[in-house]
Amino acid sequence: MKLKKHLLLLTFIFTFIIFFKVDAKINQMQLPLLGKLIVIDPGHGGRDPGAIYKDIYESPINLQISKTLMQELEELGAIVYLTRNGEYDISDPNAWNKKHSDLQNRVNLIESSNANLYLSIHLNADVSNTWHGAQVFYDDVNPKNKKLAEIMQNSFESNLKSNRKYKEISTYYMYRRIKSVPGALLEVGFLTNSNERYLLQKKTYQQKISNAITKGVIKFFQN
């Protein structure tokens, strides 16, 4: 009788372990970013509109793309924070240098978040209207940043047909100071290029950008 009870107990334990492993594997496939904390930083905002072409401002487009990306990452299990959720900067009210205060507060927010990753979303601009393509910039202050930049640029090449190359930067105030969280600056298109300017304002293309970034994020964590 005791042997039978032991066999039943062992069978139950074995079944539970198999079920747990299968369930975990299904969750990993359906929710590949489960438990990952990601900070998305929509560049500029408020008094700082970023790049401008006539009446088209960079900052609201950054925010639209960031919100689309946030939703997509959350659907895959990630916990996502935005450094801003509207058309404002995050400088201190009484700061004499608003730009410096805004950037430092973004640094503080990301550094104190205990996040697994941060992504800073921007648009590019140049005096020439022929330049185009999404491009990734990184600072080597965190050893994981270069690998992230490489993965993201490959995703931009595959999904957005960008032929640009990722680049190291060391003179940007904000990214040099984010040491504990890996991340990168994503310039997702040129506002000064007529074709990209048109696309960047379209929800369908913003979703395409979001999808390319999400694929890069998944691959980064898989690596």
C-alpha angles and dihedrals in degrees: 000000000000090000090053091051091049091050091050091049092049091048090051092049092047091049091048092051092049091047091048092051093047092046091049091050092050090049091049091053095045097036106030092165096048110150096005115134113213129181117206115199113200103204123241121349140172113011088009108064096172117212116010132200111182103301096344115103127196099218100068091046090052089053094047092052091045093053091048090050092047092056093048094049092047091052087059093053103268126136106228132195127188119212087216131014100191145023098299139093122240099231121136111268094239099038114132091206104046096181094052091046092049093052093045092051090052089052092049092048094051095042093051095044098081085221124168092222144002128205122195111204119208143149123235129229137187140175087246115072092205097074114100144155139081115279137187126220126190141179118223091223087107116045092221095057097083093053090048091051091050093050093046094048090051089052091050089050093049099040106026099030092237116164095191124114129233114251139201118237127191104169102066110109097214103045095046089060099050100088109148099050123057115229149130145221110252114201096190099188146334118275088195093060111087096216095046092042089058093046096045090062093054120093091217092058092043087055089049090053090048091051092051091051092047092053089052092049092052092049092048092056092043088057 
